[in-house]
Amino acid sequence: MSTLFLRKTLRFQPKKDANGELTLPALFTERYVLESRLGAGGMGSVYRAMDRLSGEYVALKRLLVSFDDEEAELLRTAIAQEFQTLASLRHPNVISVLDYGFDASKTPFFTMTLIDDSRPIDEYAKSLPHSQRIQLFIQMLEAIVYLHQRGILHRDIKPNNVLVHNDHVILIDFGLALEYMTVQNAPEEDEEWVAPVGTLAYLAPEILQGTPPTVASDLYALGVTMFETVSGGEMPFSAKRPDQLLMQVLNQEPRLSLIEDMKLRAIIARLLAKNPNERYPDAFSVMQALYEAIDTPMAGESASTRDSFLQAASFVGREEEMTRLKAALRTLLDKNAPPPPPDPNGGHPRAFLIMGESGVGKSRLLDEFRIQALVQGATVVRGQGLEGGGLPYQLWRGVVPPLLLSVVLSDLEASTLKLIVPNIAQLIGREVANAPELTVKAQEERLAFTLENLLRRQPKPVVILLEDLHWTLESLTPLRILLNHLDTLPVMIVATVRTDERPDIPNELEQMQLVPLERLNEREVARLCSMMLSQEVGSDVIDFLHRETEGNVFFLVEIIRALAEEAGSLRNVSAVHLSRNIMTGGLQAVLQRRLAKIPQRYAEWIQLAALAGRQVDTRLMLHAFNTNERTLEHFLLTAANAAVFEFREGVYQFSHDKLRETVISSIDLNQRPALHQRIAEAIETTYPHEVELYAEKLFEHWHRANVPEKEAFYSVIISLMVVEELIEISALYENAQLLLQRALNTMQTHPNAAPYRVKALRLLGNTYERMGNLPQAMRHYQESLTLARQNEDLREQAWALIYLTQAAVADGKLEEAEHFAQTSITLCETSADLQGTAQNLHNLGVIALSQDELQPAEDFFARALHMYEAIGDRQGMANALIGLGQVYYNRSAYHDAQRTYDRALEIFVSLGGRHGIAHCFANLAWAYLAQHIYDEARNALLQGLSIAKDYDLIDLKYRLMIAALYLRVCESRYEEAAQWVGALRQYIAPDSTYYAELNTLLLGISEHLSQDALHAALAEGTALELDALIEALLHELDDQLASW
């Protein structure tokens, strides 16, 4: 579909004709473009639709149903629950329901796999021999057996709903399906079930008489379908008019003489019996009869059929956990809903971290909660972290695309999101340029805040499901920022983590409520087994399974799979001899038997896929396998048919981590290095321009490939990425220096490391500047500049000069600073570095401010702020706001300064940058002191000093203590203030601005103390240690504010 067409359709809501049908083409629920009508009936219409998210074509069924106002919500919930059941079906002969929901007018719809080039079974079978027709009927019965065992009636079985493609039968159209357990439990006087539904010629006599549908009525429709297929299109009854047909169905015998094969005639005759009790008891019995009719032993369950029962077993246990999640969901959707009990650990009421071992059922809990959220009307999006594989920000690649369809993005937002949604131009219907280049940390922050704004503008509340946080690194940054702002977002977040892999994750995400998942107890094991086997299970089987699995759901499913293979089918599991031989070798051996179903020619490929990560990156595998797309697709399908892979959210991945781990454990240790090297080379070949984004994966693979030169190179890149966070967020400068020194030593012998050496020197200088060591900072900045010039790297030259500017300003060398800034801004303009240009404007503002040129300073800071906003650099915006606040402060516009500092503080808090937060509190303290708002000043001092002390931010310690000293003067505590001056003079350099401020304050203090008292206090202060002084002050402030 062309971009132009998409752009046009986006402008219009679907239009309807006089019959309520949609006028085509139409955009439907923002996600689907309806192109043509495939069919229509009394219950609705089916359309050929293009899914804008996947680019694939689907069949979309829109149900034309009306609701009584009093029962509308109840009926919509019932329909959504029915959709939930249909979406859970997994069987090779049953159409896959892909998506479901309600459109803007609350009309229900669902989408199915689109089957092109298929024909109804009666048409397809015309030219087939008798035996092949029987095989088609058996496939149809496989589907019906599966549905009935899942408690689902089709209620509209007919040839048009039984399609055949390449001898493969697929049962479609569940618009009339209903869980028959609900029907059986309906009160006899309930008129909801009295009206017959379906296609008249296929309705059983009892349905026409007002009896609720049952398994027997489905079997009657099956008999009519089989009759029509084997008789060349004839029907069991000859009447053409509905009233005549009704009478014949109720009173006459079918025309069985039209069926030549006597065995098949007997089967169909029993299916068409007037009395439902005289028909077969179930679909499985019909299948047995068909095998007997062709003198063929009944085939065992296929792996895919067996897997469909195992995957679709009803949800068991987890009632307490689900209750907590549903209570939080109600508060998301209804502001008047009663709040759930507060989390004792202080977690946010709409953020949950589900914890547990591998295989305990975390993903299944998410699956079930997703259904509940959809039923209640939330938008649900899902992402997953992947070990050793996947793309940068993998966790968010499934989350973002659905959210794009209902909002209009700015150019900057679109270009920012292009990093994780490469096909964004197709989704939004316009070309999207690359985002302005930022530092890695600033890029992470811009992405996080773009995501936040995207969520803020969604038309419906959003539930975000995030799986496997233990495999994520950079993806946690957006999550942390979202959690900081969750109070103001219409969002609920539910994530999972394997605590055995990342026990630190709960501490990193303190805002999330912890939901530990334990293994199933024996009663729950019994319930789950009954669901999977569709029958009650003996206590000996339950005892065996609980003992061997200890209630781990994954282990349980795998052992039942092994038992079924030994027994021949799931329904025979209860009869199998429960010998411990089944478990010889443990779960590992059970999984190895499943992996053995993959042909030996693919053995190396499955090993490469396992080492690369849980999700299969097909582009990467084409290079790693050195194959073509067709052969790769055959491999993927083979692995999926063996239930080793699953196709989920548009990609193939290992069905479970345990399977992948089993593959890895089976690889010969001597072969592993060569396999890791192939993966590393494939990554470098597939993603040559994204080396930094894949640095961690490349480091790991080259390390395991025993190639130290490559390993060292990527360790340097990783170190530089870590260092930026240590400096900007954690303020751990000594740790950063240690990493940088190691990286610089490594880079001395690596030929391709020159660009990274430039950056490392610049970052090293930054650590020294933050620690107040300006000479060392200037030396490293100069080395970085010299090397950047040798490399002819304009951008790095510009950034070295930017930092030289800042160091020169701090050192009071303003003329030199201005020269650096002007040179840098020229380089930035030449290299189109917008972030660098903005930073230079900010630095020029600082220089003008230092010279008390307030209007030029305001102009520079305003221009910098505008440019930072344009490129989405949040930290730059906060720094520019601080500069503007300082301009207002120097003009004595203290309230304006305070408001501007508050804006900067809000940004720094959301980013988590400790240095920036402490800096803002220091500025706020001075702004409040200037307005004589002392309690607010005390609060700012408490907050700022706490951070400065914890992270040893020397410069800010001095600034905040001088503010606290001024507060002492305001409180007329002159002797104590003089002691502080004596203490601080020992630490602050005599040629610094802070020392000058101390002397100014000392002059004011001297007016209130005698010369003897002043000198005595100053002398006493020399015995005070700065950190002890800060600690005592923090306790005092805390006590004062407790009664505020």
Residue pairs with C-beta under 8 A, 6 or more apart in sequence:
1 33
1 50
3 425
3 426
3 429
3 430
3 431
4 429
5 25
5 33
6 33
6 52
6 426
6 429
7 429
7 430
9 25
9 26
9 27
9 33
10 27
10 429
12 26
12 27
13 27
13 104
14 22
14 23
14 26
14 27
14 28
14 34
14 103
15 22
15 23
15 26
16 22
16 23
17 23
20 64
21 37
21 40
21 45
22 28
22 34
22 45
22 47
22 62
24 34
24 35
24 36
24 37
24 47
25 33
25 34
25 35
26 33
26 34
27 33
27 34
28 34
28 47
28 49
28 60
28 62
28 103
28 109
29 101
29 103
29 104
29 109
30 52
30 405
30 406
31 51
31 52
31 53
31 99
31 402
31 405
32 49
32 50
32 51
32 52
32 58
32 60
32 111
33 49
33 50
33 52
34 47
34 48
34 49
34 60
35 47
35 48
35 49
35 50
36 47
36 48
37 45
37 46
37 47
37 48
38 46
38 47
38 48
38 59
39 45
39 46
40 46
41 175
43 63
43 64
43 65
43 175
43 176
43 197
44 61
44 62
44 63
44 64
44 65
44 175
45 61
45 62
45 64
46 59
46 60
46 61
46 62
46 173
47 59
47 60
47 61
47 62
48 57
48 59
48 60
48 114
49 57
49 58
49 59
49 60
49 111
50 56
50 57
50 58
51 57
51 58
51 99
51 111
52 405
52 426
52 427
53 401
53 402
53 405
53 427
54 650
55 423
55 426
56 114
57 114
58 98
58 99
58 111
58 112
58 113
58 114
59 111
59 112
59 113
59 114
59 115
60 109
60 110
60 111
60 112
61 109
61 110
61 111
61 112
61 173
61 175
62 103
62 107
62 108
62 109
63 79
63 107
63 108
63 109
63 175
64 107
65 75
65 79
65 107
65 108
67 75
67 76
67 106
68 75
72 106
76 102
76 106
76 108
77 375
79 108
80 100
80 101
80 102
80 108
80 374
80 375
81 375
82 177
82 178
82 179
83 97
83 100
83 101
83 108
83 110
84 100
84 371
84 374
84 375
85 150
85 151
85 152
85 177
85 179
86 97
86 100
86 110
86 152
86 174
86 177
87 97
87 98
87 99
87 100
87 110
87 371
88 312
89 96
89 97
89 146
89 147
89 150
89 152
89 308
89 312
90 96
90 307
90 308
90 311
90 312
91 142
91 143
91 146
91 304
91 305
91 308
91 312
92 142
92 168
92 302
92 304
92 305
92 308
93 139
93 140
93 142
93 143
93 146
93 168
93 169
93 170
93 171
94 143
94 146
94 147
94 170
94 171
94 308
95 112
95 113
95 115
95 170
95 171
95 172
95 173
95 174
96 112
96 113
97 110
97 111
97 112
97 174
98 110
98 111
98 112
98 113
99 110
99 111
100 108
100 109
100 110
100 111
100 374
101 108
101 109
101 110
101 374
102 108
102 109
102 377
103 109
112 172
115 163
115 165
115 170
115 172
117 165
118 163
118 164
118 165
118 170
119 163
119 164
119 165
120 159
120 160
120 162
120 163
120 164
121 136
121 140
121 159
121 162
121 163
121 164
121 169
121 225
121 229
122 159
122 225
122 228
122 229
122 233
123 159
124 136
124 164
125 132
125 133
125 136
125 164
125 229
125 230
126 232
126 233
128 136
130 230
130 261
130 264
131 294
132 167
133 229
133 230
134 264
134 290
134 293
134 294
135 167
136 164
136 167
136 169
136 229
137 226
137 229
137 290
138 287
138 290
138 291
138 299
139 168
139 169
140 162
140 169
140 171
140 222
140 225
141 222
141 283
141 284
141 286
141 287
141 290
142 287
142 305
143 169
143 170
143 171
144 154
144 157
144 171
144 218
144 222
144 283
145 282
145 283
145 284
145 287
146 305
146 308
146 309
147 153
147 154
147 171
147 177
148 180
148 215
148 218
148 282
148 283
149 309
149 534
150 312
151 179
151 180
151 181
152 174
152 177
152 178
152 179
152 180
153 177
153 178
153 179
153 180
153 183
153 213
153 214
153 215
153 217
153 218
154 161
154 171
154 174
154 176
154 177
154 218
154 221
155 176
155 177
155 178
155 197
155 198
155 213
155 217
155 218
155 221
156 173
156 175
156 176
156 197
156 198
156 199
156 202
156 221
157 171
157 202
157 218
157 221
157 222
157 225
158 199
158 201
158 202
158 221
158 224
158 225
159 225
159 228
159 229
160 173
161 171
161 172
161 173
162 169
162 170
162 171
162 172
162 225
163 169
163 170
163 172
164 170
176 197
176 198
178 213
180 213
180 214
180 215
183 193
183 212
183 213
183 214
184 212
184 214
186 192
186 193
186 212
193 212
193 213
194 210
195 210
196 203
196 207
196 208
196 210
197 213
198 207
198 221
200 242
200 245
200 246
201 224
201 235
201 237
201 245
202 220
202 221
202 224
202 225
203 217
203 220
203 221
203 249
204 216
204 217
204 220
204 221
204 276
205 220
205 249
205 250
205 274
206 214
206 216
206 217
206 276
207 213
207 217
208 246
208 249
208 250
209 250
211 217
214 276
215 282
215 283
216 276
216 277
216 279
217 276
218 283
219 271
219 279
219 280
219 283
219 286
220 271
220 272
220 276
220 279
222 271
222 283
222 286
223 236
223 268
223 270
223 271
223 272
223 279
224 235
224 236
224 272
226 264
226 267
226 268
226 271
227 234
227 235
227 236
227 254
227 258
227 259
227 268
227 272
228 234
228 235
230 259
230 261
230 264
230 268
231 258
231 259
234 255
234 258
236 254
236 255
236 256
236 272
237 245
237 248
237 249
237 252
237 254
237 255
238 248
238 255
239 245
239 247
239 248
250 274
254 268
254 269
254 272
256 265
256 268
256 269
256 272
259 265
259 268
261 293
263 292
263 293
264 293
267 286
267 289
267 290
267 293
270 278
270 279
270 280
271 279
271 280
271 286
273 279
280 286
280 289
284 571
287 298
288 298
291 297
291 298
291 299
300 568
300 569
301 564
301 568
301 569
301 570
303 597
303 641
303 642
303 643
304 641
304 643
306 561
306 564
306 569
306 570
307 561
307 643
309 532
309 533
309 534
309 570
310 532
310 557
310 560
310 561
310 570
313 528
313 531
313 532
314 531
315 364
315 367
315 368
316 520
316 524
316 527
316 528
316 531
317 361
317 520
317 521
317 524
317 527
317 528
318 361
318 365
318 368
318 517
321 354
321 365
321 515
321 517
322 365
322 368
322 369
322 372
324 340
324 352
324 513
324 515
325 352
325 369
325 372
325 494
325 515
326 369
326 372
327 340
328 340
328 349
328 350
328 352
328 492
329 369
329 372
329 373
329 376
329 378
329 463
329 492
330 337
330 376
331 337
331 339
331 340
331 349
331 350
332 350
332 378
332 461
332 463
332 490
332 491
332 492
333 376
333 377
333 378
333 461
339 349
340 349
342 349
343 349
343 513
345 513
345 514
346 510
347 510
347 511
347 512
347 513
347 514
348 483
348 486
348 487
348 511
348 512
348 513
349 513
350 486
350 491
350 492
350 493
351 483
351 486
351 492
351 493
351 494
351 509
351 511
351 512
351 513
352 493
352 494
352 495
352 512
352 513
352 514
352 515
353 469
353 495
353 496
353 497
353 505
353 506
353 509
353 512
353 513
353 514
353 515
354 362
354 365
354 366
354 494
354 495
354 496
354 497
354 515
354 517
355 362
355 496
355 497
355 498
355 499
355 506
355 514
355 515
355 516
355 517
356 362
356 496
356 498
356 499
356 516
356 517
356 518
357 498
357 499
357 500
357 552
358 498
358 500
358 554
358 656
358 657
358 658
359 552
359 553
359 554
359 555
359 656
359 658
360 517
360 518
360 519
360 552
360 553
360 554
361 517
361 520
361 553
362 467
362 496
362 498
362 517
363 467
363 496
364 553
365 496
365 517
366 382
366 465
366 467
366 494
366 496
369 463
369 465
369 494
370 380
370 382
370 463
370 465
373 380
373 463
373 492
374 380
377 460
377 461
378 460
378 461
378 462
378 463
378 492
379 402
379 403
379 458
379 460
379 461
379 462
379 463
380 462
380 463
380 465
381 398
381 399
381 400
381 402
381 403
381 462
381 463
381 464
381 465
382 398
382 399
382 464
382 465
382 466
382 467
382 649
383 394
383 395
383 396
383 397
383 398
383 399
383 464
383 465
383 466
383 467
383 475
384 394
384 395
384 398
384 466
384 467
384 468
384 615
384 649
385 394
385 395
385 466
385 467
385 468
385 469
385 470
385 471
385 472
385 475
386 394
386 468
386 471
386 613
386 614
386 615
386 653
387 468
387 471
387 613
387 614
387 657
387 660
388 471
388 611
388 612
388 613
388 614
388 697
388 700
389 612
389 613
389 614
389 615
389 616
389 617
389 697
390 397
390 471
390 613
390 615
390 617
391 397
391 420
391 617
391 693
392 419
392 420
392 474
392 690
392 693
392 694
393 419
393 420
393 447
393 474
393 475
393 478
394 472
394 475
394 615
395 466
395 469
395 472
395 475
395 479
396 420
396 451
396 475
396 478
397 420
397 421
398 649
399 451
399 464
399 466
400 417
400 420
400 421
400 451
400 454
401 421
401 427
403 454
403 455
403 458
403 462
404 417
404 421
404 424
404 427
404 428
404 454
405 427
406 458
406 459
407 454
407 457
407 458
409 417
409 428
409 454
411 432
411 433
412 435
412 436
412 450
412 870
412 871
412 872
413 450
413 453
413 454
414 424
414 428
414 430
414 432
415 432
415 433
415 434
415 435
415 436
416 435
416 446
416 447
416 450
416 872
417 424
417 447
417 450
417 451
417 454
418 424
418 432
418 434
418 435
419 435
419 443
419 447
420 447
421 427
424 432
425 431
425 432
435 443
435 446
435 871
435 872
436 834
436 835
436 870
436 871
436 872
437 795
437 833
437 834
437 835
438 446
438 835
438 871
438 872
438 873
439 724
439 835
440 692
440 721
440 724
441 724
441 725
441 728
441 729
441 875
442 835
442 873
442 874
442 875
442 876
444 474
444 477
444 478
445 477
445 481
445 873
445 874
445 875
445 911
446 871
446 872
446 873
446 874
447 477
447 478
448 477
448 478
448 480
448 481
448 482
449 481
449 872
449 874
449 910
450 872
451 478
451 482
452 481
452 482
452 485
452 489
455 462
455 482
455 489
455 490
455 491
456 488
456 489
456 490
458 490
460 490
461 490
461 491
461 492
462 490
462 491
462 492
463 491
463 492
463 493
463 494
464 482
464 491
464 492
464 493
464 494
465 494
465 495
466 479
466 493
466 494
466 495
466 496
467 495
467 496
468 496
468 497
468 498
469 476
469 479
469 495
469 496
469 497
469 502
469 505
469 509
470 497
470 498
470 499
470 501
470 502
470 505
471 501
471 614
473 696
476 508
476 509
479 493
479 495
479 509
480 508
480 509
480 912
481 910
481 911
481 912
482 489
482 491
482 493
483 493
483 509
483 511
483 512
484 511
484 909
484 910
484 912
485 910
486 493
486 511
493 512
495 509
495 512
497 505
497 506
499 505
499 506
506 512
506 514
518 551
519 550
519 551
519 552
519 553
520 528
520 551
520 552
520 553
520 556
521 551
522 542
522 543
522 546
522 551
524 551
525 542
525 545
525 546
525 549
525 551
525 556
526 537
526 542
528 553
528 556
529 537
529 541
529 542
529 545
529 556
529 560
530 536
530 537
532 557
532 560
532 570
533 560
533 570
533 571
533 573
533 574
534 570
534 571
535 571
535 574
537 573
537 574
538 574
540 578
541 573
541 574
541 578
544 578
545 556
545 559
545 560
548 555
548 559
548 583
549 555
549 556
549 559
554 656
554 658
555 587
558 587
558 590
558 591
558 594
558 658
559 582
559 583
559 587
559 590
560 570
560 573
561 590
561 594
561 643
562 582
562 590
562 593
563 573
563 576
563 582
564 570
564 572
564 573
565 593
566 576
566 582
567 573
567 575
567 576
583 589
583 590
585 592
587 658
588 662
588 665
591 658
591 659
591 662
592 662
592 666
594 642
594 643
594 644
594 659
595 606
595 642
595 644
595 659
595 662
595 663
595 666
597 642
597 644
598 606
598 638
598 639
598 642
598 644
599 638
602 635
602 638
602 639
604 675
605 621
605 625
605 635
606 639
606 644
606 663
607 663
607 664
607 666
607 667
607 671
607 675
608 621
608 624
608 625
608 675
608 678
608 679
609 616
609 621
609 654
609 663
610 654
610 660
610 663
610 664
610 667
611 664
611 667
611 672
611 675
611 676
611 679
611 701
612 620
612 621
612 624
612 679
614 653
614 654
614 657
614 660
615 651
615 652
615 653
616 636
616 645
616 651
616 652
616 653
617 686
618 629
618 632
618 636
618 651
618 652
619 686
620 679
620 682
620 683
620 686
621 632
621 682
622 628
622 629
622 632
622 686
623 681
623 682
623 685
623 686
624 678
624 679
624 682
625 631
625 632
625 635
627 635
636 645
636 652
639 645
639 652
640 646
640 647
640 652
643 655
644 654
644 655
644 659
645 652
645 653
645 654
645 655
646 652
646 653
646 654
646 655
654 660
667 675
672 704
673 704
673 705
673 706
674 705
676 701
676 702
676 704
676 705
677 701
677 702
677 705
677 707
679 701
680 698
680 701
680 702
680 705
680 707
680 710
683 694
683 697
683 698
683 701
684 691
684 698
687 693
687 694
691 698
691 717
692 717
692 721
695 714
695 717
695 718
695 721
696 714
696 718
698 710
698 714
699 711
699 714
699 715
699 717
699 718
702 710
702 711
702 714
703 711
709 750
712 746
712 749
712 750
713 750
713 752
713 753
715 743
715 746
716 743
716 746
716 747
716 750
716 753
716 756
716 760
717 756
719 739
719 740
719 742
719 743
719 760
720 740
720 743
720 756
720 759
720 760
720 763
722 739
723 736
723 739
723 740
723 743
723 760
723 763
724 763
726 732
726 733
726 735
726 736
726 739
727 733
727 736
727 763
727 766
727 767
727 770
728 875
728 913
728 915
729 911
729 912
729 913
729 914
730 914
730 951
731 770
731 914
731 915
731 951
731 952
731 953
732 951
733 767
733 770
733 771
734 767
736 763
736 767
737 764
737 767
737 768
740 760
740 763
740 764
740 767
741 764
743 756
743 760
744 757
744 760
744 761
744 764
746 753
747 753
747 754
747 756
747 757
747 760
754 787
754 790
754 791
755 791
755 793
755 796
757 787
758 784
758 787
758 788
758 791
758 793
758 796
758 800
759 784
759 796
761 780
761 781
761 783
761 784
761 787
762 780
762 781
762 784
762 796
762 799
762 800
762 803
764 780
765 776
765 777
765 778
765 779
765 780
765 781
765 784
765 803
765 807
766 777
766 803
768 774
768 776
768 777
768 780
769 777
769 803
769 806
769 807
769 810
770 915
770 953
770 955
771 954
772 954
772 955
774 807
774 810
774 811
777 803
777 807
778 804
778 807
778 808
778 811
781 800
781 803
781 804
781 807
782 800
782 804
784 796
784 800
784 803
785 797
785 800
785 801
785 804
788 796
788 797
788 800
789 797
794 827
794 830
794 831
794 833
795 827
795 828
795 831
795 833
795 836
797 824
797 827
798 824
798 825
798 827
798 828
798 831
798 833
798 836
798 840
799 824
799 836
801 820
801 821
801 823
801 824
801 827
802 820
802 821
802 824
802 836
802 839
802 840
802 843
804 817
804 820
805 817
805 818
805 820
805 821
805 824
805 840
805 843
805 847
806 817
806 843
806 846
808 814
808 816
808 817
808 820
809 817
809 843
809 846
809 847
809 850
812 991
812 993
814 847
814 850
814 851
817 843
817 847
818 844
818 847
821 840
821 843
821 844
821 847
824 836
824 840
825 836
825 837
825 840
825 841
825 844
827 833
827 836
828 834
828 836
828 837
828 840
829 837
834 867
834 870
834 871
835 868
835 871
835 873
835 876
837 867
838 864
838 867
838 868
838 871
838 873
838 876
838 880
839 864
839 876
841 860
841 861
841 863
841 864
841 867
842 860
842 861
842 864
842 876
842 879
842 880
842 883
844 856
844 860
845 856
845 857
845 858
845 859
845 860
845 861
845 864
845 880
845 883
846 857
846 883
848 854
848 856
848 857
848 860
849 857
849 883
849 886
849 887
849 890
852 890
854 887
854 890
854 891
857 883
857 887
858 884
858 887
860 883
861 880
861 883
861 884
861 887
862 880
862 884
864 876
864 880
864 883
865 877
865 880
865 881
865 884
868 874
868 876
868 877
868 880
869 877
874 907
874 910
874 911
875 907
875 908
875 911
875 913
875 916
877 904
877 907
878 903
878 904
878 905
878 907
878 908
878 911
878 916
878 920
879 904
879 916
881 900
881 901
881 903
881 904
881 907
882 900
882 901
882 904
882 919
882 920
882 923
884 900
885 896
885 897
885 898
885 900
885 901
885 904
885 923
885 927
886 897
886 923
888 894
888 896
888 897
888 900
889 897
889 923
889 926
889 927
889 930
892 930
894 927
894 930
894 931
895 927
895 931
897 923
897 927
898 924
898 927
898 928
898 931
901 920
901 923
901 924
901 927
902 924
904 916
904 920
904 923
905 917
905 920
905 921
905 924
907 916
908 916
908 917
908 919
908 920
909 917
914 947
914 950
914 951
914 953
915 951
915 953
915 956
917 943
917 944
917 947
918 943
918 944
918 947
918 948
918 951
918 953
918 956
918 960
919 944
919 956
920 944
921 940
921 941
921 943
921 944
921 947
921 960
922 940
922 944
922 956
922 959
922 960
922 963
924 936
924 937
924 940
924 944
925 937
925 940
925 941
925 944
925 960
925 963
925 964
926 963
928 934
928 936
928 937
928 940
929 937
929 963
929 966
929 967
929 970
932 970
934 967
934 970
934 971
935 1040
935 1041
935 1044
937 963
937 967
938 967
938 1037
938 1040
938 1041
938 1044
939 1037
939 1041
939 1044
941 960
941 963
941 964
941 967
941 1033
941 1037
942 1034
942 1037
942 1038
942 1041
944 956
944 960
945 957
945 960
945 961
945 964
945 1030
945 1033
945 1034
945 1037
946 1034
947 953
947 956
948 956
948 957
948 960
948 1030
949 957
949 1027
949 1030
949 1031
949 1034
957 1026
957 1030
958 984
958 987
958 988
958 994
959 994
961 980
961 984
961 1026
961 1029
961 1030
961 1033
962 984
962 994
962 997
962 998
962 1001
964 980
964 1033
965 977
965 980
965 981
965 984
965 998
965 1001
966 1001
968 974
968 976
968 977
968 980
969 977
969 1001
969 1004
969 1005
972 1008
974 1005
974 1008
974 1009
975 1009
975 1013
975 1017
976 1017
977 1001
977 1005
978 1002
978 1005
978 1009
978 1013
978 1014
978 1017
978 1018
978 1021
979 1017
979 1018
979 1020
979 1021
979 1024
980 1021
980 1024
980 1029
981 998
981 1001
981 1002
981 1005
981 1018
981 1021
982 1017
982 1018
982 1019
982 1020
982 1021
982 1022
982 1024
983 1021
983 1022
983 1024
983 1025
983 1026
983 1029
984 994
984 998
984 1021
984 1026
985 995
985 998
985 1018
985 1021
985 1022
986 1022
986 1026
987 1026
988 994
988 995
988 998
989 995
1005 1014
1006 1014
1009 1017
